[in-house]
Amino acid sequence: MNFVNFLNQLIAESEAVKNNDIAIVVTDHIRRESEYFIGIVTAAMRNYYNKDCWIKRKPK
């Protein structure tokens, strides 16, 4: 989540971003998509390491 925290800090502290509405929208979008991606990867890895991954299941 360091990248997401960095994006939040960038919006809060960067004058270049704060003064540019488009930069705020784009950075927010990147943050949301990154949070979504991190969530999906975390869930997939949790399933994989719990041996519940669909890839490891034998067909019926």
Biopython code that builds the backbone (N, CA, C, O; Angstrom):
import numpy as np
from Bio.PDB.StructureBuilder import StructureBuilder

atoms = [
    (1, "MET", "N", (0.811, -1.199, 0.000)),
    (1, "MET", "CA", (0.000, 0.000, 0.000)),
    (1, "MET", "C", (0.857, 1.268, 0.000)),
    (1, "MET", "O", (0.317, 2.374, 0.028)),
    (2, "ASN", "N", (2.167, 1.125, -0.031)),
    (2, "ASN", "CA", (3.032, 2.297, -0.041)),
    (2, "ASN", "C", (2.747, 3.195, -1.232)),
    (2, "ASN", "O", (2.785, 4.420, -1.117)),
    (3, "PHE", "N", (2.457, 2.578, -2.387)),
    (3, "PHE", "CA", (2.183, 3.373, -3.582)),
    (3, "PHE", "C", (0.901, 4.184, -3.406)),
    (3, "PHE", "O", (0.847, 5.352, -3.792)),
    (4, "VAL", "N", (-0.120, 3.575, -2.830)),
    (4, "VAL", "CA", (-1.389, 4.275, -2.584)),
    (4, "VAL", "C", (-1.165, 5.417, -1.595)),
    (4, "VAL", "O", (-1.681, 6.519, -1.783)),
    (5, "ASN", "N", (-0.400, 5.149, -0.549)),
    (5, "ASN", "CA", (-0.086, 6.209, 0.419)),
    (5, "ASN", "C", (0.683, 7.353, -0.240)),
    (5, "ASN", "O", (0.452, 8.523, 0.064)),
    (6, "PHE", "N", (1.594, 7.005, -1.140)),
    (6, "PHE", "CA", (2.343, 8.026, -1.870)),
    (6, "PHE", "C", (1.396, 8.895, -2.704)),
    (6, "PHE", "O", (1.538, 10.118, -2.736)),
    (7, "LEU", "N", (0.435, 8.264, -3.374)),
    (7, "LEU", "CA", (-0.518, 9.035, -4.185)),
    (7, "LEU", "C", (-1.351, 9.963, -3.314)),
    (7, "LEU", "O", (-1.601, 11.108, -3.692)),
    (8, "ASN", "N", (-1.785, 9.485, -2.153)),
    (8, "ASN", "CA", (-2.526, 10.344, -1.229)),
    (8, "ASN", "C", (-1.676, 11.527, -0.775)),
    (8, "ASN", "O", (-2.157, 12.658, -0.698)),
    (9, "GLN", "N", (-0.422, 11.255, -0.479)),
    (9, "GLN", "CA", (0.495, 12.323, -0.065)),
    (9, "GLN", "C", (0.732, 13.304, -1.208)),
    (9, "GLN", "O", (0.810, 14.513, -0.989)),
    (10, "LEU", "N", (0.842, 12.792, -2.402)),
    (10, "LEU", "CA", (1.059, 13.640, -3.569)),
    (10, "LEU", "C", (-0.096, 14.627, -3.740)),
    (10, "LEU", "O", (0.126, 15.812, -3.990)),
    (11, "ILE", "N", (-1.314, 14.140, -3.607)),
    (11, "ILE", "CA", (-2.485, 15.012, -3.734)),
    (11, "ILE", "C", (-2.514, 16.041, -2.609)),
    (11, "ILE", "O", (-2.854, 17.203, -2.830)),
    (12, "ALA", "N", (-2.158, 15.613, -1.412)),
    (12, "ALA", "CA", (-2.237, 16.502, -0.250)),
    (12, "ALA", "C", (-1.132, 17.551, -0.214)),
    (12, "ALA", "O", (-1.354, 18.674, 0.238)),
    (13, "GLU", "N", (0.058, 17.189, -0.691)),
    (13, "GLU", "CA", (1.208, 18.066, -0.472)),
    (13, "GLU", "C", (1.798, 18.708, -1.715)),
    (13, "GLU", "O", (2.547, 19.678, -1.604)),
    (14, "SER", "N", (1.484, 18.201, -2.879)),
    (14, "SER", "CA", (2.090, 18.742, -4.097)),
    (14, "SER", "C", (1.294, 19.943, -4.605)),
    (14, "SER", "O", (0.117, 19.824, -4.945)),
    (15, "GLU", "N", (1.941, 21.077, -4.648)),
    (15, "GLU", "CA", (1.282, 22.279, -5.185)),
    (15, "GLU", "C", (0.919, 22.087, -6.657)),
    (15, "GLU", "O", (-0.120, 22.559, -7.118)),
    (16, "ALA", "N", (1.783, 21.392, -7.382)),
    (16, "ALA", "CA", (1.522, 21.159, -8.808)),
    (16, "ALA", "C", (0.250, 20.347, -9.004)),
    (16, "ALA", "O", (-0.509, 20.602, -9.939)),
    (17, "VAL", "N", (0.009, 19.373, -8.132)),
    (17, "VAL", "CA", (-1.197, 18.553, -8.245)),
    (17, "VAL", "C", (-2.403, 19.303, -7.680)),
    (17, "VAL", "O", (-3.471, 19.315, -8.292)),
    (18, "LYS", "N", (-2.235, 19.919, -6.526)),
    (18, "LYS", "CA", (-3.352, 20.633, -5.884)),
    (18, "LYS", "C", (-3.940, 21.719, -6.772)),
    (18, "LYS", "O", (-5.136, 22.001, -6.704)),
    (19, "ASN", "N", (-3.106, 22.327, -7.603)),
    (19, "ASN", "CA", (-3.560, 23.435, -8.453)),
    (19, "ASN", "C", (-4.006, 22.986, -9.835)),
    (19, "ASN", "O", (-4.234, 23.819, -10.713)),
    (20, "ASN", "N", (-4.133, 21.685, -10.039)),
    (20, "ASN", "CA", (-4.499, 21.163, -11.353)),
    (20, "ASN", "C", (-5.610, 20.137, -11.175)),
    (20, "ASN", "O", (-5.365, 19.016, -10.730)),
    (21, "ASP", "N", (-6.849, 20.533, -11.529)),
    (21, "ASP", "CA", (-8.005, 19.652, -11.344)),
    (21, "ASP", "C", (-7.850, 18.330, -12.092)),
    (21, "ASP", "O", (-8.242, 17.279, -11.585)),
    (22, "ILE", "N", (-7.287, 18.380, -13.276)),
    (22, "ILE", "CA", (-7.107, 17.155, -14.061)),
    (22, "ILE", "C", (-6.119, 16.218, -13.366)),
    (22, "ILE", "O", (-6.333, 15.006, -13.332)),
    (23, "ALA", "N", (-5.049, 16.770, -12.817)),
    (23, "ALA", "CA", (-4.063, 15.950, -12.108)),
    (23, "ALA", "C", (-4.695, 15.274, -10.895)),
    (23, "ALA", "O", (-4.374, 14.125, -10.592)),
    (24, "ILE", "N", (-5.583, 15.970, -10.206)),
    (24, "ILE", "CA", (-6.269, 15.380, -9.049)),
    (24, "ILE", "C", (-7.154, 14.224, -9.493)),
    (24, "ILE", "O", (-7.137, 13.158, -8.877)),
    (25, "VAL", "N", (-7.923, 14.423, -10.552)),
    (25, "VAL", "CA", (-8.822, 13.374, -11.053)),
    (25, "VAL", "C", (-8.023, 12.159, -11.506)),
    (25, "VAL", "O", (-8.372, 11.025, -11.177)),
    (26, "VAL", "N", (-6.963, 12.389, -12.252)),
    (26, "VAL", "CA", (-6.147, 11.281, -12.763)),
    (26, "VAL", "C", (-5.471, 10.545, -11.608)),
    (26, "VAL", "O", (-5.450, 9.314, -11.590)),
    (27, "THR", "N", (-4.926, 11.273, -10.658)),
    (27, "THR", "CA", (-4.256, 10.645, -9.519)),
    (27, "THR", "C", (-5.254, 9.858, -8.670)),
    (27, "THR", "O", (-4.936, 8.760, -8.214)),
    (28, "ASP", "N", (-6.451, 10.397, -8.450)),
    (28, "ASP", "CA", (-7.500, 9.659, -7.728)),
    (28, "ASP", "C", (-7.871, 8.377, -8.458)),
    (28, "ASP", "O", (-8.066, 7.331, -7.838)),
    (29, "HIS", "N", (-7.965, 8.464, -9.769)),
    (29, "HIS", "CA", (-8.293, 7.282, -10.568)),
    (29, "HIS", "C", (-7.202, 6.215, -10.431)),
    (29, "HIS", "O", (-7.498, 5.036, -10.234)),
    (30, "ILE", "N", (-5.965, 6.630, -10.534)),
    (30, "ILE", "CA", (-4.844, 5.692, -10.393)),
    (30, "ILE", "C", (-4.866, 5.065, -8.998)),
    (30, "ILE", "O", (-4.620, 3.868, -8.854)),
    (31, "ARG", "N", (-5.159, 5.862, -7.976)),
    (31, "ARG", "CA", (-5.228, 5.349, -6.605)),
    (31, "ARG", "C", (-6.334, 4.311, -6.455)),
    (31, "ARG", "O", (-6.111, 3.243, -5.883)),
    (32, "ARG", "N", (-7.527, 4.618, -6.965)),
    (32, "ARG", "CA", (-8.644, 3.669, -6.864)),
    (32, "ARG", "C", (-8.347, 2.373, -7.598)),
    (32, "ARG", "O", (-8.589, 1.288, -7.070)),
    (33, "GLU", "N", (-7.823, 2.478, -8.813)),
    (33, "GLU", "CA", (-7.502, 1.270, -9.580)),
    (33, "GLU", "C", (-6.392, 0.465, -8.904)),
    (33, "GLU", "O", (-6.408, -0.766, -8.937)),
    (34, "SER", "N", (-5.438, 1.153, -8.298)),
    (34, "SER", "CA", (-4.361, 0.462, -7.584)),
    (34, "SER", "C", (-4.904, -0.274, -6.369)),
    (34, "SER", "O", (-4.503, -1.407, -6.103)),
    (35, "GLU", "N", (-5.813, 0.357, -5.625)),
    (35, "GLU", "CA", (-6.434, -0.305, -4.479)),
    (35, "GLU", "C", (-7.207, -1.539, -4.927)),
    (35, "GLU", "O", (-7.151, -2.578, -4.268)),
    (36, "TYR", "N", (-7.923, -1.436, -6.031)),
    (36, "TYR", "CA", (-8.669, -2.566, -6.570)),
    (36, "TYR", "C", (-7.711, -3.695, -6.952)),
    (36, "TYR", "O", (-7.936, -4.848, -6.582)),
    (37, "PHE", "N", (-6.659, -3.378, -7.680)),
    (37, "PHE", "CA", (-5.679, -4.372, -8.112)),
    (37, "PHE", "C", (-5.014, -5.045, -6.908)),
    (37, "PHE", "O", (-4.868, -6.267, -6.879)),
    (38, "ILE", "N", (-4.615, -4.251, -5.925)),
    (38, "ILE", "CA", (-3.984, -4.799, -4.726)),
    (38, "ILE", "C", (-4.947, -5.748, -4.012)),
    (38, "ILE", "O", (-4.531, -6.800, -3.527)),
    (39, "GLY", "N", (-6.216, -5.388, -3.946)),
    (39, "GLY", "CA", (-7.217, -6.245, -3.317)),
    (39, "GLY", "C", (-7.380, -7.569, -4.045)),
    (39, "GLY", "O", (-7.449, -8.623, -3.413)),
    (40, "ILE", "N", (-7.442, -7.521, -5.379)),
    (40, "ILE", "CA", (-7.589, -8.739, -6.180)),
    (40, "ILE", "C", (-6.362, -9.636, -6.012)),
    (40, "ILE", "O", (-6.501, -10.840, -5.798)),
    (41, "VAL", "N", (-5.175, -9.063, -6.107)),
    (41, "VAL", "CA", (-3.945, -9.854, -5.980)),
    (41, "VAL", "C", (-3.827, -10.436, -4.573)),
    (41, "VAL", "O", (-3.430, -11.590, -4.417)),
    (42, "THR", "N", (-4.164, -9.662, -3.561)),
    (42, "THR", "CA", (-4.109, -10.148, -2.187)),
    (42, "THR", "C", (-5.052, -11.334, -1.997)),
    (42, "THR", "O", (-4.669, -12.338, -1.396)),
    (43, "ALA", "N", (-6.270, -11.228, -2.499)),
    (43, "ALA", "CA", (-7.225, -12.330, -2.377)),
    (43, "ALA", "C", (-6.743, -13.560, -3.135)),
    (43, "ALA", "O", (-6.853, -14.677, -2.631)),
    (44, "ALA", "N", (-6.218, -13.371, -4.324)),
    (44, "ALA", "CA", (-5.734, -14.503, -5.117)),
    (44, "ALA", "C", (-4.559, -15.189, -4.426)),
    (44, "ALA", "O", (-4.490, -16.418, -4.388)),
    (45, "MET", "N", (-3.649, -14.410, -3.888)),
    (45, "MET", "CA", (-2.494, -14.999, -3.212)),
    (45, "MET", "C", (-2.916, -15.691, -1.923)),
    (45, "MET", "O", (-2.377, -16.743, -1.578)),
    (46, "ARG", "N", (-3.872, -15.112, -1.213)),
    (46, "ARG", "CA", (-4.361, -15.734, 0.011)),
    (46, "ARG", "C", (-4.980, -17.095, -0.323)),
    (46, "ARG", "O", (-4.735, -18.080, 0.374)),
    (47, "ASN", "N", (-5.774, -17.144, -1.383)),
    (47, "ASN", "CA", (-6.375, -18.407, -1.817)),
    (47, "ASN", "C", (-5.300, -19.390, -2.244)),
    (47, "ASN", "O", (-5.378, -20.573, -1.912)),
    (48, "TYR", "N", (-4.311, -18.927, -2.966)),
    (48, "TYR", "CA", (-3.245, -19.804, -3.456)),
    (48, "TYR", "C", (-2.486, -20.419, -2.283)),
    (48, "TYR", "O", (-2.239, -21.625, -2.268)),
    (49, "TYR", "N", (-2.121, -19.611, -1.316)),
    (49, "TYR", "CA", (-1.327, -20.116, -0.203)),
    (49, "TYR", "C", (-2.160, -20.902, 0.806)),
    (49, "TYR", "O", (-1.606, -21.613, 1.644)),
    (50, "ASN", "N", (-3.478, -20.782, 0.733)),
    (50, "ASN", "CA", (-4.346, -21.611, 1.559)),
    (50, "ASN", "C", (-4.729, -22.888, 0.827)),
    (50, "ASN", "O", (-5.557, -23.661, 1.309)),
    (51, "LYS", "N", (-4.129, -23.108, -0.332)),
    (51, "LYS", "CA", (-4.361, -24.277, -1.169)),
    (51, "LYS", "C", (-5.812, -24.377, -1.633)),
    (51, "LYS", "O", (-6.316, -25.475, -1.868)),
    (52, "ASP", "N", (-6.478, -23.240, -1.763)),
    (52, "ASP", "CA", (-7.841, -23.203, -2.272)),
    (52, "ASP", "C", (-7.893, -22.639, -3.680)),
    (52, "ASP", "O", (-8.969, -22.341, -4.199)),
    (53, "CYS", "N", (-6.753, -22.495, -4.284)),
    (53, "CYS", "CA", (-6.690, -21.878, -5.605)),
    (53, "CYS", "C", (-7.360, -22.784, -6.636)),
    (53, "CYS", "O", (-7.140, -23.995, -6.628)),
    (54, "TRP", "N", (-8.160, -22.220, -7.507)),
    (54, "TRP", "CA", (-8.871, -23.013, -8.519)),
    (54, "TRP", "C", (-7.910, -23.715, -9.458)),
    (54, "TRP", "O", (-8.263, -24.729, -10.060)),
    (55, "ILE", "N", (-6.696, -23.189, -9.592)),
    (55, "ILE", "CA", (-5.716, -23.808, -10.488)),
    (55, "ILE", "C", (-5.267, -25.161, -9.929)),
    (55, "ILE", "O", (-4.995, -26.089, -10.690)),
    (56, "LYS", "N", (-5.191, -25.269, -8.603)),
    (56, "LYS", "CA", (-4.693, -26.487, -7.998)),
    (56, "LYS", "C", (-5.767, -27.566, -7.835)),
    (56, "LYS", "O", (-5.441, -28.721, -7.559)),
    (57, "ARG", "N", (-7.040, -27.203, -8.003)),
    (57, "ARG", "CA", (-8.117, -28.190, -7.831)),
    (57, "ARG", "C", (-8.123, -29.180, -8.975)),
    (57, "ARG", "O", (-7.907, -28.823, -10.133)),
    (58, "LYS", "N", (-8.373, -30.421, -8.631)),
    (58, "LYS", "CA", (-8.468, -31.456, -9.647)),
    (58, "LYS", "C", (-9.871, -31.432, -10.247)),
    (58, "LYS", "O", (-10.844, -31.224, -9.522)),
    (59, "PRO", "N", (-9.992, -31.640, -11.551)),
    (59, "PRO", "CA", (-11.326, -31.662, -12.169)),
    (59, "PRO", "C", (-12.144, -32.823, -11.604)),
    (59, "PRO", "O", (-11.607, -33.866, -11.233)),
    (60, "LYS", "N", (-13.453, -32.609, -11.551)),
    (60, "LYS", "CA", (-14.348, -33.656, -11.036)),
    (60, "LYS", "C", (-14.596, -34.721, -12.064)),
    (60, "LYS", "O", (-15.326, -35.677, -11.799)),
]
sb = StructureBuilder()
sb.init_structure("model")
sb.init_model(0)
sb.init_chain("A")
sb.init_seg("    ")
for serial, (resi, resn, name, xyz) in enumerate(atoms, 1):
    if name == "N":
        sb.init_residue(resn, " ", resi, " ")
    sb.init_atom(name, np.array(xyz, "f"), 0.0, 1.0, " ", f" {name:<3s}", serial, name[0])
structure = sb.get_structure()
